[in-house]
Amino acid sequence: MADLNAIVVDFGSSSVKFGHAGEATPRVFLNSSVGVRQKNGGVVNTDDETPFSFSSREHDIVTDFNATPTKLPLVNPYKGDNIDLENEGDSLMCKIYDLGMSEMFRDSTVASEHPLMFIDKCFASPEQRSKLAEVLFESCKGE
């Protein structure tokens, strides 16, 4: 089996970058804030009084704002000091991760064959890091 470069994922509060270790620049750039719309055409409520809970069964994410004629609320999985992992494999962060991995591996290469290096916030608690690793390795597709 040939040596494979690790996949490096840098999930920041403003952008998400995907690339291979050793390369000078990332291959995929996505915004951390994405547009969210309900699949039934309804408006998503993202006010601070009612906590928003993303579900891919009920919502779609939009990253190409030029192709979307209507205004959509922007949602970011980083909520202050916390990462939105409430719905685990169905979380907004997992959806963005899956989108980035599918953009990076458009050919037949399977992402699960590569080691993964995930860049995390320096002030994340050990509990957050443990939960993040659990969600990435067990719930997100990554293929």
Secondary structure, DSSP 8 states (H G I E B T S, - for coil): ------EEEEE-SSEEEEEETT-SS-SEEEESSEEEEETTS------SSS-----TTTEEEE--GGG--S---EE-SEETTEE--TTGGGSHHHHHHHHHHHHHT-SS--GGGS-EEEE--TT--HHHHHHHHHHHHHTS---
